[in-house]
Amino acid sequence: MTISNSTKQFLLAAFTGAVITYGIIYLTEDYEADYGQIAALENRVLELEILLAQKDETLLKAGIKTENNGSNILTASGETNAQPGHQQTIEQSQVDTSVDAKRDTQQLLKDLATRNDFNPRTFSERINDFLSANPGKDNIAIVSKAVVDMADNRDSLPDFELEAVYQKQSDPDLKRITAQVLSMRGDNSLLEKQIVESQTGLASDNPETRQKTLVALAKTHYAGAADKIAPLLQDKNVSVKLDALLALRATGNESHVHLVQDLVSHPDPSVSWLAKDVIDNIQNLSEKARTKVSTQDIVSELPPILSP
């Protein structure tokens, strides 16, 4: 007896859909979700993986054969009619592709970081040339990682080169990461410039624009952004208010606790709960916390390199 694998196909489709959705969130420039939404997606993907694995195990224990495009049929005796050589070839091809992609990325990072007689261009020139020839979010992610990898190397990446990258590039992630690396070195001037430039977005009549700006400020993990975020804690739009709380949680320290206390008694339970959570997260951070961005904070906000 053969049981249709429709359930398994449904789970696979759901899992694939969740992964695609997760990827789209990172790739679209209009991304305005908060970190809780991302975590929920990750958890849903994990749940689907577990459910699919449990389904396979149940069928295996029952000794029932399952359909898999005719290439791998489990019989009641536990045998399969899979073609081992074909399956191994596919798996090996996937491994080889992954290794090649990793090797290519590492070589790109090395090329971007290297200046010698054969490649005398400055770091900012190498980045400009690379992105001009290879535009796209994935290559922005590679360049961003190159900047972070060289954060401690002032000889290869002096401060004035960081400023040159900031001035010549328009991608918001790359500009933020460049400003964060300079902050890590003790100079917050570029981050302060970003905060000033964010004022237009924070003052927008469009709630979605305000939310998008709050998400961008949250990624800085810089206390200087918290003071500009604070007025939106009183925004009439609850979604904006929630994003302001999330942004303050990511940027504030103990000096900002008083800005949130009134929201603990807010009639909306989601606002009240999040306000308490924000206070729990920032009340033990000293007033000097987040006045200089840490390497860990920068790495946590690197755009993902999505190439296979």
Helices and strands as residue ranges (DSSP letters): E 2-3, H 6-27, H 35-62, E 65-66, H 84-113, H 123-133, H 137-149, H 159-168, H 172-184, H 189-202, H 207-218, H 223-229, G 230-234, H 238-251, G 254-259, G 261-265, H 269-282, H 295-300
